[in-house]
Amino acid sequence: MFSYLRERFTSHLRERGRRRARLVSKDGRCNIEFGNVEQSRFVFLIDIWTTILDLRWRYKMTIFISAFLGSWFLFGLLWYVVAYIHKDLPEFNPSINHTPCVENINGLTSAFLFSLETQVTIGYGFRCVTEQCATAIFLLIFQSILGVIINSFMCGAILAKISRSKNRAKTITFSKNAVISKRGGKLCLLIRVANLRKSLLIGSHIYGKLLKTTITPEGETIILDQVNIEFVVDAGNENLFFISPLTIYHIIDKNSPFFHMAAETLLQQDFELVVFLDGTVEATSATCQVRTSYIPEEVLWGYRFAPIVSKTKEGKYRVDFQNFSKTVAVETPHCAFCLHNEKEAKAKEKKGYDNPGFVLSEVSETSDTKM
C-alpha cells in the first residue's frame, strides 16, 4: 500500500513538473528568463518610455509618487538656499525695509510648501516671488518647466498603460482543451475561441506555432524548434467575423506535424502548441495579440466541442458559456494515417483495374456428342 501511494505521488509530481515546463502560459504570458546578458541594464534607460510602460503597477506608482515628492523636496531645498543666501530668514533679523526674494519663507517647511504650490500651480496665497533677485525668477521658471515635463510624462505613462491593447486581449478567451476529431470527413485539431465583448476585432488573423525539440540530419539539437500550424474556419483564417464563439481547426494531413501521432502515443509526445490571434480593436484602432498554449495533456483525442449557440423565442441568438470548454466523446480514428489509408482503400474499391496476368483460355467446340 505504501509503495503504491509513493508511486502515485511520484507520478503526480512528474506530471506536475511537466505541466509547468511550458513557454507560454494559458493566459498568454511568456515564461522565459534571460541569463548572462553582457549588456548593462542601463541600456533599458535609453528606451525609458517602454521600460516605464512594462513595469508593474506597484513599481509604476512608486516611481510616480517618488518623482513628485523628490522634485518638491529638491526645489524646496533650493528655495531655502536662495532665502538663506539672500538673508531672508528670521534668524538674520532682516530690517523692515528688506525685500525678500520670496515672501513669507520662514524655514525649510515653508520652502517645501512654496515648492509644492509652485509646481502644481495651486496658488501661492501669501507666499510669492518678488522682483528683488533674478535667481528666484530663474528658479521659478526652471521648476515650472520641469514640473510640466514630469507631470506630462507620468500622466501619459499611466494613461497609456490603462489604454494598452493588452488589456483588451484579456476579454478574448480560448477553450481549456484542444480536441481531435473528424470534421468534414477529415481528421482535424479543433480549438474554440470567443470574444467576451460585443465590440469586434477588425481584421482578425489566427495562426499557430508548434514548439518541439528536433534533431537535424547533421546531429544538431534544436530546442523550441518552431513549426507553422495553419488554422482555418469555414470562411478562412483572415478577416474573421468575430461576433460569436468560433471553432477553428487544423487539418491533419500529410504535411501536418500531427500526421504521425496517434491516440495511444499522444501523451508520450513532447510539444507545445501556441495559438495566436491578431486583430485591431474597434474602439481604439490599436492592434492587439492574444495567445495561449496547449501541451499534450490538454489535447483530447476523440472528442468534439458541445454546442453553445442557440436561438431564443424572441429571435435572439444566445451563447451559453457554461458549455464553452465542454467536450463530447465521438467516434474518431485513432490516427490520421489510418484514416488516410481507409480513404484510399475505399477509393480503390470504386474503381476497376485490369489484371494483366489473367489469360482467357478458349474452349474448342466439338461436334461429337456422347450419349
Residue pairs with C-beta under 8 A, 6 or more apart in sequence:
15 297
18 295
18 297
19 295
19 297
22 31
22 272
22 293
22 295
23 30
23 31
23 32
23 211
23 224
23 272
23 274
23 293
24 30
24 31
24 272
24 274
24 291
24 292
24 293
25 31
25 293
26 174
26 176
26 292
26 293
27 170
27 292
28 169
28 290
28 291
28 292
44 51
45 51
49 157
52 60
52 63
52 157
53 157
53 160
53 161
53 164
55 63
57 161
60 157
60 158
60 161
63 154
64 154
64 157
64 158
67 150
67 154
68 119
68 150
68 154
71 119
71 143
71 146
71 147
71 150
72 112
72 115
72 116
72 119
73 112
73 115
75 115
75 118
75 119
75 139
75 143
76 108
76 111
76 112
76 113
76 114
76 115
76 116
77 108
77 111
78 115
78 139
79 102
79 105
79 111
79 114
79 115
79 136
79 139
80 105
80 107
80 108
80 111
82 101
82 102
82 133
82 135
82 136
82 139
83 89
83 100
83 101
83 102
83 105
83 111
86 100
86 101
86 132
86 133
87 94
87 98
88 94
88 98
88 100
88 101
88 102
88 105
89 105
89 106
89 107
90 106
94 100
99 130
99 132
100 130
100 132
101 129
101 130
101 132
101 133
101 135
101 136
102 114
102 127
102 128
102 129
102 130
102 136
103 126
103 127
103 128
103 129
103 130
104 110
104 126
104 127
105 111
105 114
105 127
110 127
113 127
114 124
114 127
115 143
116 122
117 123
117 124
117 125
117 127
118 124
118 140
118 143
118 144
118 147
119 143
119 144
119 146
119 147
120 147
121 144
129 136
129 137
129 140
130 136
131 137
163 284
163 286
164 286
165 281
165 284
165 286
165 287
165 288
166 288
168 197
168 281
168 284
168 286
168 288
169 288
169 289
169 290
171 195
171 196
171 197
172 193
172 194
172 195
172 196
172 201
172 277
172 290
173 193
173 194
173 196
173 324
174 191
174 192
174 193
174 275
174 290
174 292
175 191
175 192
175 193
175 305
175 324
175 325
176 298
176 325
177 294
177 298
177 299
177 300
177 303
177 325
177 327
178 189
178 190
178 191
178 273
178 294
178 298
178 299
178 300
179 189
179 190
179 191
179 299
179 300
179 301
179 303
179 304
179 305
179 327
180 187
180 188
180 189
180 190
180 252
180 258
180 263
180 299
180 300
180 301
180 302
180 303
180 332
181 187
181 188
181 190
181 302
181 303
181 304
181 330
181 332
182 188
182 330
182 332
182 333
182 339
183 190
183 249
183 304
186 251
186 252
186 253
186 339
187 251
187 252
187 332
187 333
187 336
187 339
188 249
188 250
188 251
188 252
189 249
189 250
189 252
189 258
189 299
190 247
190 248
190 249
190 250
190 304
190 305
191 231
191 247
191 248
191 249
191 275
191 294
192 245
192 246
192 247
192 248
192 305
192 324
192 325
193 206
193 245
193 246
193 248
193 275
193 277
194 244
194 245
194 246
194 319
194 321
194 324
195 201
195 242
195 243
195 244
195 245
198 243
199 281
199 282
199 283
200 241
200 242
200 243
200 282
201 240
201 242
201 277
201 279
201 280
201 281
201 282
201 288
202 279
202 280
202 281
202 282
203 238
203 239
203 279
203 280
204 238
204 239
204 240
204 242
204 277
204 278
204 279
205 237
205 238
205 239
205 240
205 277
205 278
205 279
206 231
206 237
206 240
206 248
206 275
206 276
206 277
206 278
207 228
207 229
207 230
207 231
207 237
207 275
207 276
208 228
208 229
208 230
208 231
208 250
208 273
208 274
208 275
208 276
209 226
209 227
209 228
209 229
209 273
209 274
209 276
210 226
210 227
210 228
210 229
210 257
210 271
210 272
210 273
210 274
211 224
211 225
211 226
211 271
211 272
211 273
211 274
212 224
212 225
212 227
212 257
212 269
212 270
212 271
212 272
213 221
213 222
213 223
213 224
213 225
213 270
214 221
214 222
214 225
215 221
215 222
216 222
227 257
229 250
229 256
229 257
229 273
230 237
230 250
230 251
231 237
231 248
231 249
231 250
231 275
232 248
232 249
232 250
232 251
233 240
233 246
233 247
233 248
233 249
235 241
237 248
240 246
240 279
242 279
244 309
244 317
244 319
245 308
245 309
245 319
245 324
247 305
250 256
250 258
252 258
252 259
252 336
253 259
253 336
253 340
254 340
256 336
257 271
258 336
259 336
259 337
260 336
260 337
261 269
261 335
261 336
262 334
262 335
262 337
263 301
263 302
263 332
263 334
263 335
264 334
266 296
266 299
266 301
267 296
267 297
268 296
269 296
270 296
271 295
271 296
272 293
272 294
272 295
273 293
273 294
273 295
273 299
274 291
274 292
274 293
275 291
275 292
275 293
275 294
276 289
276 290
276 291
277 289
277 290
277 291
278 287
278 288
278 289
279 287
279 288
280 286
280 287
280 288
281 287
281 288
300 327
301 332
301 334
302 329
302 330
302 331
302 332
302 334
303 327
303 328
303 329
303 330
303 332
304 327
304 328
304 330
305 325
305 326
305 327
305 328
306 323
306 326
306 327
306 328
307 323
308 319
308 320
308 321
308 323
308 324
309 317
309 318
309 319
309 320
310 317
310 318
310 320
311 317
311 318
312 318
333 339
333 342
